[in-house]
Amino acid sequence: MEQGPLRSWAELVIRAYWACGGETNTSAERRSLELTVGALIIGMSALEILDDLIDGDEPDGGPQGPNLALVCIGESMSLMSRLSSECGFSMVTCWGEPWARCAVAQARDAAWSTEQDLTVEQAVAVVEGSGSFTRWAVEAGAVMAGAPIALRTTVTEFGEKLGTAEKRLHDMHDLWPGPQPSRDLCRPTCNLALRVARLNGIIPTAYHSTGVGDDVLRQQMLESGALHFAWAYADQYRLQAAEALERFAHAGGDPTPLVSVPALSPELDVIRE
């Protein structure tokens, strides 16, 4: 967890917990928060393994990946059973609903990634599904803090918009010209920038990379504006995340632990005003 992509989600659980008034003054409070973070991260690990299998990547568990995903689910539930009865009931509810949302998003991604005539609207919907993971993290922190519905609603909206923006930036970076490898060119994907490039004839619809000529294609995508199109969408969702955080503050939450997360540039702050 310390070295992998799940670390940021663990941090968001804690930040959301503090933002919603949760305290870590006693050993019992700290222990409950630790169990919550562990349960959510292990649950997300199961989804990460399944996501690797869907994308055709080698999961961390290798050939035992599917079995490991089931083990993670069981371990996650086991950790939650060690919470107090009141907290445990709330967290089980919080665990089940986000799990379903994330699983549906993954299924949609898998179903649409092979569509040759995938629309921009469908590609946008797939990326929005990725925001469910970040929403899950901040929702867990809010539930653990016992936040009222007004705070939970706004902080989960913040998490969902933030996660959607992060996914768009991740996809865009995959295709940006540079030394980093581009995995999305090598497999069916719902990457928004790639879909825009294909719809506009910049990349053949049925093109699948063999590694030769990728640098040229990525440069063409940059010069055509396809990457900037995706970038504009990412900034739009970052703005929406910031606006949700403002509503969270107006509802009585403390945005301080979360305010630096969207990392809005000064230019975007001017646009928002």
GUKOL-511913 format. One line per field, with one value per residue: x, y, z of N, C-alpha, C in turn; residue number from 1. Coordinates in steps of 0.02 Angstrom, whole numbers. Layout:
REM residues N
n.u = [X, ...]
n.v = [Y, ...]
n.w = [Z, ...]
ca.u = [X, ...]
ca.v = [Y, ...]
ca.w = [Z, ...]
c.u = [X, ...]
c.v = [Y, ...]
c.w = [Z, ...]
seq = [NUM, ...]
REM end
This chain:
REM residues 273
n.u = [41, 101, 182, 107, -30, -141, -117, -149, -288, -304, -254, -351, -464, -430, -410, -540, -610, -557, -597, -733, -753, -705, -605, -441, -391, -388, -331, -426, -504, -409, -378, -499, -508, -396, -434, -542, -481, -396, -491, -560, -457, -408, -525, -534, -419, -457, -541, -448, -368, -460, -482, -358, -361, -468, -414, -317, -193, -55, -102, -58, -63, -31, -62, -149, -231, -380, -422, -356, -422, -546, -504, -463, -585, -647, -556, -570, -702, -685, -602, -689, -781, -721, -743, -839, -1010, -1101, -1023, -978, -1094, -1132, -1020, -1020, -1132, -1087, -981, -1040, -1126, -1040, -952, -1033, -1061, -932, -902, -999, -957, -833, -877, -946, -843, -768, -859, -880, -756, -715, -795, -812, -876, -887, -951, -910, -982, -1007, -876, -847, -938, -884, -762, -812, -862, -747, -728, -798, -718, -637, -738, -788, -684, -683, -812, -811, -728, -809, -924, -868, -835, -959, -1034, -1163, -1299, -1292, -1156, -1100, -1155, -1101, -962, -942, -978, -875, -768, -802, -799, -667, -599, -639, -578, -443, -431, -448, -334, -237, -260, -234, -99, -46, -49, 21, 156, 318, 443, 378, 294, 152, 14, -120, -127, -100, -204, -381, -479, -565, -516, -532, -465, -405, -516, -575, -474, -482, -612, -597, -513, -377, -309, -319, -474, -473, -346, -210, -75, 93, 204, 288, 307, 231, 272, 257, 119, 72, 122, 50, -78, -65, -40, -158, -252, -326, -278, -280, -415, -460, -392, -456, -579, -538, -497, -619, -687, -607, -632, -767, -752, -688, -790, -887, -821, -824, -961, -970, -898, -985, -1089, -1046, -932, -754, -647, -509, -419, -437, -426, -311, -305, -370, -283, -293, -246, -185, -240, -359, -429, -457, -541, -648, -696]
n.v = [-60, 60, 88, 79, 120, 131, 204, 342, 339, 286, 393, 488, 437, 462, 601, 645, 600, 680, 805, 798, 809, 704, 629, 593, 574, 479, 311, 217, 284, 305, 173, 125, 202, 156, 23, 46, 109, 4, -97, -39, -16, -145, -199, -120, -165, -290, -252, -186, -293, -364, -268, -265, -393, -378, -283, -357, -361, -421, -468, -421, -538, -635, -788, -828, -724, -705, -787, -723, -602, -638, -678, -554, -487, -559, -535, -399, -385, -453, -367, -260, -318, -307, -183, -72, -114, -16, 68, -32, -78, 35, 47, -72, -54, 58, -2, -98, -32, 61, -35, -103, 1, 28, -97, -106, 1, -49, -159, -96, -27, -135, -191, -90, -58, -128, -83, -26, 87, 174, 312, 485, 525, 403, 366, 468, 435, 314, 357, 437, 339, 295, 385, 334, 260, 351, 423, 324, 315, 443, 443, 338, 391, 497, 431, 358, 461, 497, 592, 712, 705, 813, 848, 726, 712, 820, 801, 675, 703, 789, 696, 609, 691, 732, 609, 576, 677, 647, 522, 559, 638, 542, 455, 542, 571, 447, 447, 558, 636, 573, 489, 391, 232, 190, 116, 114, 126, 0, -86, -126, 12, 138, 264, 436, 538, 459, 404, 519, 552, 444, 455, 569, 531, 536, 430, 266, 177, 40, 24, -51, -42, -91, -46, 14, 168, 234, 352, 448, 446, 488, 617, 672, 665, 759, 878, 887, 924, 833, 783, 899, 921, 819, 861, 981, 932, 867, 976, 1037, 948, 956, 1086, 1071, 986, 1072, 1165, 1085, 1062, 1189, 1200, 1102, 1162, 1268, 1196, 1165, 1088, 1057, 1113, 1114, 997, 943, 1039, 1061, 958, 956, 1041, 1160, 1269, 1441, 1505, 1433, 1464, 1597, 1584, 1518, 1618]
n.w = [0, 36, -72, -186, -303, -223, -112, -114, -105, 23, 98, 67, 132, 266, 265, 230, 340, 444, 392, 406, 540, 616, 745, 809, 935, 1035, 1071, 1035, 940, 841, 809, 758, 643, 574, 549, 465, 354, 315, 282, 174, 80, 56, 2, -113, -174, -222, -326, -406, -446, -523, -621, -685, -742, -831, -918, -975, -918, -817, -660, -489, -415, -505, -594, -495, -473, -483, -375, -272, -270, -217, -90, -41, -31, 72, 176, 191, 238, 357, 430, 451, 535, 655, 702, 810, 847, 803, 717, 631, 566, 492, 409, 336, 257, 186, 121, 37, -59, -132, -185, -276, -367, -418, -475, -576, -655, -699, -773, -876, -937, -986, -1075, -1170, -1220, -1331, -1431, -1593, -1641, -1535, -1448, -1408, -1298, -1233, -1200, -1110, -1009, -964, -906, -804, -722, -661, -561, -455, -370, -298, -240, -155, -61, 5, 53, 143, 244, 285, 332, 437, 522, 565, 495, 455, 334, 244, 240, 199, 71, -4, 12, -46, -176, -208, -202, -308, -423, -418, -433, -563, -637, -610, -674, -808, -827, -806, -915, -1019, -1000, -1031, -1169, -1206, -1294, -1264, -1161, -1087, -1088, -1192, -1148, -1184, -1321, -1362, -1337, -1332, -1282, -1184, -1183, -1183, -1261, -1358, -1419, -1475, -1566, -1652, -1702, -1777, -1877, -1854, -1802, -1865, -1852, -1815, -1768, -1684, -1582, -1619, -1567, -1657, -1732, -1639, -1573, -1672, -1693, -1568, -1564, -1670, -1614, -1512, -1587, -1657, -1565, -1493, -1370, -1294, -1292, -1206, -1094, -1064, -1021, -904, -825, -811, -728, -615, -576, -542, -434, -344, -325, -263, -145, -90, -64, 31, 135, 164, 215, 338, 353, 371, 259, 254, 267, 141, 43, -34, -123, -256, -324, -403, -535, -536, -648, -672, -557, -582, -693, -632, -546]
ca.u = [0, 144, 216, 62, -78, -195, -97, -186, -355, -299, -247, -415, -508, -410, -424, -612, -628, -541, -637, -802, -755, -678, -548, -393, -358, -380, -308, -485, -522, -357, -384, -558, -492, -350, -473, -582, -435, -375, -547, -575, -401, -408, -581, -515, -369, -493, -564, -388, -349, -509, -470, -300, -383, -509, -370, -268, -128, -39, -115, -6, -66, -15, -117, -195, -266, -451, -428, -333, -476, -595, -474, -464, -653, -657, -514, -599, -760, -660, -579, -747, -814, -686, -766, -896, -1071, -1129, -980, -975, -1155, -1128, -968, -1041, -1176, -1044, -939, -1078, -1152, -986, -926, -1078, -1050, -867, -905, -1038, -914, -784, -911, -961, -779, -750, -908, -876, -687, -706, -842, -778, -910, -898, -959, -876, -1025, -995, -809, -854, -973, -837, -715, -849, -867, -685, -735, -830, -668, -619, -799, -791, -635, -704, -874, -792, -705, -866, -966, -833, -838, -1028, -1054, -1233, -1309, -1270, -1084, -1086, -1174, -1054, -894, -940, -977, -805, -727, -819, -773, -594, -577, -649, -524, -380, -431, -437, -264, -198, -268, -201, -27, -28, -42, 62, 223, 370, 476, 337, 258, 81, -22, -186, -121, -88, -260, -446, -486, -614, -479, -569, -424, -395, -580, -581, -426, -507, -672, -576, -469, -306, -287, -368, -521, -454, -273, -183, -4, 145, 261, 322, 270, 191, 292, 227, 47, 61, 134, -7, -134, -52, -47, -227, -295, -363, -256, -304, -487, -466, -366, -509, -627, -508, -500, -690, -705, -571, -671, -827, -730, -677, -856, -918, -787, -851, -1027, -955, -881, -1046, -1132, -1018, -872, -689, -615, -436, -381, -449, -425, -254, -306, -382, -224, -313, -197, -212, -281, -425, -463, -483, -599, -704, -723]
ca.v = [0, 118, 101, 69, 173, 134, 248, 405, 326, 280, 460, 523, 415, 497, 673, 656, 588, 742, 860, 790, 815, 646, 643, 538, 591, 421, 251, 184, 320, 291, 103, 119, 231, 110, -34, 70, 118, -62, -132, -8, -25, -215, -207, -90, -208, -341, -221, -173, -357, -378, -220, -290, -450, -352, -248, -404, -353, -471, -440, -433, -607, -681, -833, -835, -660, -710, -813, -671, -552, -665, -674, -484, -471, -589, -500, -332, -394, -474, -308, -220, -352, -290, -117, -75, -134, 43, 86, -87, -79, 91, 35, -126, -21, 99, -47, -134, 11, 82, -93, -115, 55, 17, -157, -88, 43, -92, -200, -52, -15, -195, -201, -39, -47, -160, -54, 13, 150, 205, 385, 525, 524, 340, 370, 512, 397, 265, 391, 458, 281, 290, 428, 297, 236, 406, 436, 273, 332, 500, 424, 297, 436, 536, 386, 342, 521, 510, 655, 717, 693, 871, 843, 666, 724, 865, 774, 621, 734, 811, 638, 582, 737, 729, 546, 579, 720, 610, 471, 591, 658, 480, 432, 590, 561, 385, 460, 619, 621, 569, 423, 342, 187, 202, 52, 119, 115, -71, -128, -91, 57, 192, 326, 489, 569, 410, 399, 580, 547, 395, 483, 622, 503, 545, 361, 219, 151, -27, 23, -77, -29, -142, -9, 49, 227, 263, 420, 491, 451, 529, 686, 693, 677, 823, 933, 891, 950, 779, 780, 959, 910, 780, 903, 1028, 894, 855, 1038, 1049, 908, 983, 1144, 1046, 961, 1130, 1194, 1041, 1073, 1252, 1185, 1063, 1211, 1305, 1151, 1158, 1047, 1091, 1092, 1120, 936, 923, 1095, 1060, 899, 968, 1075, 1204, 1320, 1509, 1521, 1404, 1502, 1657, 1563, 1502, 1681]
ca.w = [0, 40, -135, -243, -319, -173, -56, -116, -79, 96, 124, 60, 187, 327, 256, 233, 410, 480, 365, 430, 612, 651, 788, 821, 998, 1078, 1036, 1006, 878, 790, 789, 715, 578, 541, 525, 408, 297, 292, 250, 109, 34, 36, -43, -177, -205, -260, -389, -446, -477, -576, -674, -723, -782, -886, -965, -1004, -885, -766, -594, -439, -392, -559, -613, -439, -465, -465, -307, -226, -265, -169, -24, -20, -10, 137, 226, 201, 281, 422, 466, 472, 590, 717, 724, 855, 812, 770, 661, 584, 525, 444, 361, 291, 207, 144, 81, -14, -113, -177, -221, -333, -416, -450, -516, -635, -697, -731, -823, -933, -970, -1023, -1130, -1221, -1244, -1397, -1479, -1645, -1651, -1469, -1453, -1358, -1238, -1199, -1171, -1052, -957, -936, -862, -745, -678, -622, -502, -402, -323, -254, -201, -103, -10, 47, 85, 201, 296, 310, 372, 498, 565, 585, 465, 434, 263, 204, 231, 159, 1, -37, 10, -95, -243, -216, -218, -374, -475, -414, -463, -635, -664, -606, -725, -873, -830, -813, -984, -1063, -992, -1065, -1240, -1217, -1320, -1213, -1154, -1052, -1134, -1199, -1146, -1215, -1394, -1374, -1318, -1336, -1225, -1190, -1173, -1218, -1312, -1411, -1455, -1516, -1621, -1701, -1735, -1823, -1927, -1839, -1794, -1893, -1802, -1793, -1756, -1622, -1586, -1612, -1541, -1711, -1754, -1585, -1559, -1723, -1679, -1508, -1583, -1710, -1569, -1478, -1634, -1680, -1512, -1459, -1301, -1260, -1281, -1144, -1039, -1046, -981, -838, -787, -795, -670, -558, -554, -508, -369, -301, -309, -214, -81, -63, -35, 91, 187, 182, 254, 405, 353, 371, 196, 258, 250, 72, -4, -80, -165, -327, -352, -458, -552, -530, -706, -663, -506, -615, -733, -587, -521]
c.u = [43, 173, 169, 13, -134, -178, -137, -257, -355, -294, -312, -465, -494, -426, -499, -638, -615, -586, -709, -806, -730, -616, -505, -354, -346, -358, -367, -506, -472, -364, -443, -545, -444, -387, -514, -539, -414, -430, -561, -519, -397, -466, -566, -462, -401, -516, -505, -365, -396, -500, -411, -320, -425, -466, -320, -199, -117, -53, -59, -5, -50, -74, -169, -235, -339, -461, -407, -385, -529, -568, -476, -534, -667, -618, -543, -658, -737, -636, -638, -784, -781, -702, -823, -958, -1101, -1089, -979, -1035, -1153, -1077, -985, -1087, -1135, -1001, -978, -1100, -1096, -956, -968, -1067, -985, -868, -944, -996, -862, -816, -927, -898, -760, -795, -898, -806, -676, -754, -804, -810, -928, -901, -919, -916, -1014, -926, -809, -886, -927, -789, -750, -857, -805, -687, -766, -780, -649, -679, -803, -744, -659, -769, -860, -769, -762, -911, -933, -835, -909, -1056, -1128, -1239, -1285, -1195, -1066, -1100, -1122, -984, -889, -942, -907, -761, -739, -791, -697, -567, -585, -594, -458, -376, -418, -363, -219, -201, -231, -125, -4, -15, 1, 130, 275, 397, 432, 301, 184, 44, -88, -184, -117, -148, -325, -456, -539, -581, -511, -528, -414, -459, -591, -535, -451, -568, -654, -524, -395, -272, -339, -410, -498, -380, -257, -107, 38, 209, 297, 278, 227, 208, 261, 153, 33, 73, 76, -69, -126, -67, -119, -274, -334, -343, -280, -380, -498, -442, -420, -563, -601, -513, -572, -709, -667, -606, -733, -810, -719, -743, -893, -886, -809, -919, -1019, -938, -942, -1093, -1104, -956, -809, -651, -539, -399, -387, -434, -367, -258, -320, -325, -242, -260, -227, -257, -352, -463, -493, -544, -660, -736, -761]
c.v = [63, 137, 99, 126, 180, 183, 313, 396, 319, 350, 498, 501, 455, 571, 688, 647, 651, 799, 858, 790, 755, 663, 581, 551, 531, 361, 215, 217, 305, 219, 93, 146, 186, 50, -14, 78, 50, -99, -105, -21, -98, -230, -178, -132, -263, -313, -205, -237, -373, -330, -240, -348, -428, -320, -295, -397, -410, -441, -457, -505, -658, -724, -842, -771, -666, -737, -761, -617, -575, -663, -603, -464, -498, -554, -432, -337, -414, -414, -266, -252, -336, -220, -126, -89, -75, 63, 31, -90, -25, 77, -21, -98, 20, 56, -76, -91, 35, 24, -105, -62, 44, -43, -144, -47, 1, -134, -159, -38, -74, -205, -152, -32, -78, -132, -11, 81, 184, 281, 420, 524, 460, 339, 414, 474, 346, 299, 415, 400, 272, 333, 392, 273, 291, 426, 387, 292, 388, 484, 382, 340, 475, 493, 370, 400, 535, 574, 655, 714, 751, 868, 783, 678, 766, 836, 715, 648, 760, 752, 611, 625, 735, 666, 544, 621, 683, 557, 501, 612, 597, 455, 477, 581, 499, 398, 521, 600, 622, 499, 370, 297, 203, 136, 56, 111, 41, -115, -90, -49, 109, 260, 381, 520, 523, 402, 459, 577, 498, 421, 536, 598, 513, 477, 315, 187, 84, -33, -5, -75, -92, -110, 31, 109, 259, 335, 469, 500, 495, 603, 713, 706, 743, 881, 941, 922, 896, 775, 841, 955, 872, 820, 952, 994, 883, 918, 1055, 1011, 931, 1045, 1122, 1018, 1018, 1162, 1151, 1050, 1139, 1240, 1144, 1111, 1249, 1263, 1138, 1114, 1089, 1069, 1091, 1056, 917, 977, 1092, 1004, 914, 1004, 1118, 1257, 1389, 1529, 1494, 1440, 1566, 1640, 1551, 1567, 1718]
c.w = [0, -28, -195, -252, -268, -116, -56, -91, -3, 128, 120, 114, 250, 322, 261, 304, 451, 457, 391, 506, 650, 690, 796, 884, 1042, 1036, 1004, 941, 823, 764, 742, 645, 540, 512, 463, 346, 270, 255, 181, 59, 11, -11, -112, -212, -246, -327, -434, -481, -535, -635, -717, -768, -842, -940, -998, -974, -835, -697, -546, -415, -445, -577, -557, -426, -446, -394, -255, -217, -215, -98, 3, 4, 60, 192, 242, 249, 352, 463, 491, 530, 657, 741, 775, 814, 774, 708, 608, 539, 472, 389, 313, 237, 158, 98, 23, -73, -159, -217, -284, -387, -454, -497, -581, -683, -733, -786, -886, -972, -1014, -1083, -1187, -1252, -1313, -1449, -1530, -1655, -1585, -1477, -1399, -1293, -1198, -1166, -1109, -994, -924, -887, -799, -696, -636, -559, -443, -349, -273, -211, -142, -45, 35, 83, 148, 259, 327, 354, 438, 547, 590, 556, 447, 359, 220, 191, 188, 85, -35, -41, -38, -166, -258, -237, -287, -430, -476, -447, -538, -668, -665, -661, -794, -880, -840, -886, -1033, -1060, -1029, -1140, -1256, -1244, -1265, -1207, -1121, -1103, -1135, -1203, -1184, -1290, -1411, -1360, -1328, -1273, -1239, -1177, -1216, -1274, -1371, -1452, -1499, -1576, -1674, -1738, -1787, -1874, -1915, -1830, -1825, -1838, -1774, -1776, -1687, -1628, -1581, -1584, -1593, -1732, -1700, -1571, -1608, -1709, -1619, -1523, -1625, -1666, -1531, -1525, -1657, -1629, -1474, -1385, -1262, -1248, -1216, -1084, -1016, -1004, -910, -796, -768, -732, -608, -531, -516, -440, -320, -279, -258, -146, -49, -31, 29, 149, 210, 223, 323, 409, 355, 309, 199, 241, 176, 21, -53, -131, -239, -362, -412, -471, -543, -588, -699, -608, -536, -656, -689, -562, -576]
seq = [1, 2, 3, 4, 5, 6, 7, 8, 9, 10, 11, 12, 13, 14, 15, 16, 17, 18, 19, 20, 21, 22, 23, 24, 25, 26, 27, 28, 29, 30, 31, 32, 33, 34, 35, 36, 37, 38, 39, 40, 41, 42, 43, 44, 45, 46, 47, 48, 49, 50, 51, 52, 53, 54, 55, 56, 57, 58, 59, 60, 61, 62, 63, 64, 65, 66, 67, 68, 69, 70, 71, 72, 73, 74, 75, 76, 77, 78, 79, 80, 81, 82, 83, 84, 85, 86, 87, 88, 89, 90, 91, 92, 93, 94, 95, 96, 97, 98, 99, 100, 101, 102, 103, 104, 105, 106, 107, 108, 109, 110, 111, 112, 113, 114, 115, 116, 117, 118, 119, 120, 121, 122, 123, 124, 125, 126, 127, 128, 129, 130, 131, 132, 133, 134, 135, 136, 137, 138, 139, 140, 141, 142, 143, 144, 145, 146, 147, 148, 149, 150, 151, 152, 153, 154, 155, 156, 157, 158, 159, 160, 161, 162, 163, 164, 165, 166, 167, 168, 169, 170, 171, 172, 173, 174, 175, 176, 177, 178, 179, 180, 181, 182, 183, 184, 185, 186, 187, 188, 189, 190, 191, 192, 193, 194, 195, 196, 197, 198, 199, 200, 201, 202, 203, 204, 205, 206, 207, 208, 209, 210, 211, 212, 213, 214, 215, 216, 217, 218, 219, 220, 221, 222, 223, 224, 225, 226, 227, 228, 229, 230, 231, 232, 233, 234, 235, 236, 237, 238, 239, 240, 241, 242, 243, 244, 245, 246, 247, 248, 249, 250, 251, 252, 253, 254, 255, 256, 257, 258, 259, 260, 261, 262, 263, 264, 265, 266, 267, 268, 269, 270, 271, 272, 273]
REM end
